[in-house]
């Protein structure tokens, strides 16, 4: 049938929309519904065979998915949780790959290199289902940050181990030293490439006024980072993540509100389509993969391998989460007291300085900022500690997804027992989605985890806005004292702006529309001046981190709305 794949794509889109709507009403994880729909569709009469090349997913689908997630993740939150995220995404993934590999090799007589390849593809978690459940159930922001940050980095570490294992499989031997060297270069090379691509594309986009061109360049960024990194044998997916983090961190300073809003909308749509498509394709291909595996091994052997691998992954994740949290709990107060003492000594030295030059004044200002940032980090640890209940949720969020499904199919088609390894990895992914996806919501309810209360969030938001207003007035002076085009500002206009603009950037737009043209232009000019200064104050405050990322996002959204209103001339 001509254009049959276009029809399949159209039907897949409709299925995605239905599955998401049904998931929101019932609470069932969307990936489970999509896989079920895919399996059902594969048995429909007249439906053609569908096979998606794994390289298409790894090089064509995964980079934009990771970039979209990285752009949204606040660097402030990532920095504060970097230790735990690195532990889970690097150490636990590598240990999991090797541990699963050796156990499968010993119990099921699978060649060691191929067994480690299986361990590598099932080790990285996929936060799509977990974060969807977490947002719906109201998980604390810090738990969400760890889940999202871990899923960004663990794909890279797993794929590096997989690449080393596949090379070893073709060579017939596995060298741990060689694998460690490859891993180190993959990380360092990815950091270099990702940072360079992120900064260069941000600088180019900063000079483009057209939001369509600006957003179009953002579509190319994941591939501009992925391809060069892979060419130098670094981690392409980690380079994409780094480029996304750089872009997201600089967006508030370099891009206009209109550009950011358009980019957010477009990337949210792309993520929705790509994530759902992968799970539908998995469901569609699962019956065929099972049939191929049954031709080379027994159902009992497949079931035993799936059970062993799943138990190993669950056990390792519990140990991997519990260890750092327990150590942090035992040393938290002692470490906080020690840091406070050092900060107090540092503050005394700063207060004793008498800078005499502009350069010295700048150095003292930077030192004060570092001091404020360190103090804010201590306050954050005291305010939002990772408790045992939060750790239990993290440990029980071990779903596998896109990377597992795509990476396992990169194993050489001539490899011994390939079909068995592919179906085991796919079934482990499905089983993890069933196990964790169905039990995580009741676990969260049972533990009683709650997000920040709306009242507390509003109070923090208004406190931040008050601080931004005070910083702006301190820098520019009261509106009534401004001079515009060589003339003092009209007292009536100053009173109107002070009443309308500065309190919380709210008021009656209609008053501006009724003003005389010249007065109206001055009004908009003054508002832009104060708005730009408030945005600089917000960026300065965000670099310190005294408030939560959600509060900074609320403040930025409010300033963005005002910027768009001013650009519209209303």
Order of alpha helices (4+ residues) and beta strands (2+ residues): alpha-alpha-alpha-alpha-alpha-alpha-alpha-alpha-alpha-alpha-alpha-alpha-alpha-alpha-alpha-alpha-alpha-alpha-alpha-beta-beta-alpha-alpha-alpha-alpha
